Amino acid sequence: MTVGQVMEEVLSDKSFYESSGGGVTLSGGEPALSKDFTREILEQCKHNGLHTAIETCGEVPWTSLEALLPFTDMIMMDIKHVDSGKHLLATGHPNDRILSNARRLALSGKKIVFRTPVVPSVNDTEEEIGQIAAFVRELIELCKSVSQNGCGEIRYELLAFHKLAAGKYPSLGLEYGARDVDPPTKERMAVLLNAARRCGVDAAMR
């Protein structure tokens, strides 16, 4: 699709955005992997007075994220682990670039929601969630101490693992590796939420 085709679809719902207070979120996949296309869409959205947001895993060159910031109102970014070794085991990639990008985003002055998808056997212990929450607290403190752009709102949310994507894997000829993983219970999520809050972060659960 062209940027024009995307914007035709987006603007057909403009009255809904205006009445609901919502806007346009670019997700994926990873929108920063197509930074030029993404930037054009975001720029057109802002030209038309729409609120904009992106969802990112942060595993992209900083320049790709930086290019999107002038036309982005809010960033939602996953932090799955602060332990790089555990992150590598869970995702196939270390997290050095992700954490570095998180620090840079914290200094951007943008509204940011850092999120942790809580996956049993991957990152569902109080210690692991506490480490991530402590990192988010450090980012908030860093922003307050050195930011030249002013501090945007920085929040932290826990997202419970679910199996909504399970049916997509066989249709793509792929094996669903989480077939034996059960979603965390509400009780377990409440325990982890409290662990995050004990680290000084006003965390929420989604």
C-alpha positions, 0 to 999 in steps of 0.5 A, a space after each residue: 500500500 502507498 502512504 496515500 492509501 493508508 491515509 485514506 483508510 485512516 481518515 475515514 475514521 477521523 470523526 471517531 478519533 475526535 469523538 473518542 479522544 483516540 488516534 492512530 497507533 502503528 504496531 506490527 511487527 516492528 514499525 521502526 523497521 520501515 522507518 521512512 514509510 512509518 515516518 510519512 504516515 505519522 507525519 500525515 497523521 499529525 498534519 491532519 490533527 491526529 494523536 499518534 503512537 507507535 509500539 516497538 520492541 526497541 531492537 532497532 538502530 536508534 536512528 530508526 526510532 529517532 526519525 519517528 519522534 518528531 511526529 509521535 505523541 506516545 511510545 509503547 515499548 516492551 521490556 521483557 528482561 533486564 538480564 541479557 542472558 535470559 533475554 537471549 534465551 527467550 527471544 534469540 537476541 540480547 537486550 543491550 540495544 533495547 535497554 540503550 534505546 529505552 534510556 534514550 527514549 526516556 530523555 526524549 520528552 515523549 509520553 512512554 508506556 514501558 510494558 512487560 508481557 508476563 510469560 510463565 517460565 520466562 519472566 514471571 517471578 517477583 525478582 524478575 519483575 522487580 528488576 524491570 520495575 527498578 530499571 523503569 524507576 531509574 529511567 524516570 529518575 534519569 529523565 528528571 535529573 538530566 533531560 533537556 526536553 522536559 520529562 514526558 509521562 513514563 508509565 509501567 504496565 504488566 501484560 498477561 501472556 495469552 494464546 490469541 496468536 496460537 491459530 496463526 502459527 499452523 496457518 503459516 506452517 510454523 510450530 507454536 512454541 508456547 502450546 504448553 504454556 498456560 496464561 498466568 492467573 489473576 492472582 499471580 499477576 496481582 502478586 507481580 504487580 505488587 512486586 513492581 510497586 514495591 520498587 517505587 513504580 506506580 505500575 498497572 496491569 492490563 
